[in-house]
Amino acid sequence: MEATPAAPDPRLERFLREQGFLAPGEGARFTPLAGGVSSDIWRVDLPDGRTICIKRALPKLKVAADWYAPVSRNACEWAWIEFAARHAPAAVPRPLAHDAEAGLFAMEYLPPQEHPVWKQQLLDGQVAPATAASVGRLLATLHLASSRDGAVERAFDTGANFHSLRLEPYLLATARVHPALAPALEALVERTANTRLALVHGDVSPKNILVGPRGPVFLDAECAWYGDPAFDVAFCLNHLLLKCLVRPNEREALRRSFEAFVDAYFMRARFDPRLGLESRAASLLPGLLLARVDGKSPVEYLTAEGDRELVRKAAAPMILRPPTVLAEVLGRWHAALAAAG
């Protein structure tokens, strides 16, 4: 009989035993899963035939730059999943068990054949505006459910975590690379850090969104923080702009996806006047665009220096003179693409 592979770390099997997934003497099969840069993730096949997923936060993120973050963010993500499961159960994997001290949690495993990753669909040229609209609706639903909720605000008083995982490595790191833009980028950081309106996921990226049979499924909420929901809007839309560089034949579909997301989000996001919320998202977007080239977490698919320089040339003027509506960012970005040929 084939031997069951040992756990990558003894703490993982101990966690499974303590949480009742394994009986004494039983073992589990661990398969590492591809994920983000901040955690180790495993598929775990249990002796009773069930399959679950375990996630553990890492103290040093898997990027070239020195980027450290507190492992307590694992508990933050667990709390976000529990919140989302109450308000939109299909939007997250079912939470199963958590050990805050060990920085581990277990959740439902979603088979990839039924839950493809949105990022891979986009990179493969499968660009569906309806998917973008469903992501926008779900994001607005979760923002609305948490808006102006004092209990949620107290539970997610995680500004230091958000600063170390988002504001510093994206906007402030980019400011150090571009001193002329530093005052504007630092102002974005200050405004974002001091805006408290709703529960922010913090990493609404296509790589963290599964396209499930019941709609989008959000993953990887380690950055969750009660703050400015405009950050989530800008963070997601940023990827629909960047994909235009690697899928030039799909630029029109990506444009329509951007518009579909915006329309769907603001149709439901009734917790804050659109003028202010959209203005904050529109001014954040160019900063995040530049950050994916010159921050601590550059996107891996922009390998040509010409593409990176196009991002710099398109983003810098909008950082210095921020747009107030998202359609302006979209229009100026596509004009830059057209000018580049």
Secondary structure, 3 states (H helix, E strand, C coil): CCCCCCCCCHHHHHHHHHCCCCCCCCCCEEEECCCCCCEEEEEEECCCCCEEEEEEECCECCCCCCCECCCCHHHHHHHHHHHHHHHCHHHCCCEEEEECCCCEEEEECCCCCCCCEHHHHHHCCCCCHHHHHHHHHHHHHHHHHHCCCHHHHHHCCCHHHHHHHHHHHHHHHHHHHCHHHHHHHHHHHHHHHCCCCEEECCCCCHHHEEEECCEEEECCCCCCEEECCHHHHHHHHHHHHHHHHHCHHHHHHHHHHHHHHHHHHHHHCCCCCHHHHHHHHHHHHHHHHHHHHHCCCCCCCCCCHHHHHHHHHHHHHHHHCCCCCHHHHHHHHHHHHHHHC
